[in-house]
Amino acid sequence: MIGMQEMLLQEADGKIYLFPAWPKEWNVYFKLHAKQNTTIEAELMNGELKVLKVIPEERKKDIINLLGKSEAEKTKLN
């Protein structure tokens, strides 16, 4: 289960990375907990992010959506 969670969400240096290893073609709904008492709820449907809820709201600025990014683009963010 942890492997699938890490495909959906990873954290580093205060940032929350969504879909770092999730294929864009796979539909998913999840609600996961992150550091700093944060909850992320998201739904990916047909390659589009349909729902993104972040609690507390002020952590939304720390979200980086990697959906559809190439490996080169992902590497530049680190």
Secondary structure, 3 states (H helix, E strand, C coil): CHHHHHHHEEEECCEEEECCCCCCCCCEEEEEEECCCEEEEEEEECCEEEEEEEECHHHHHHEEECCCCCHHHHHHHC
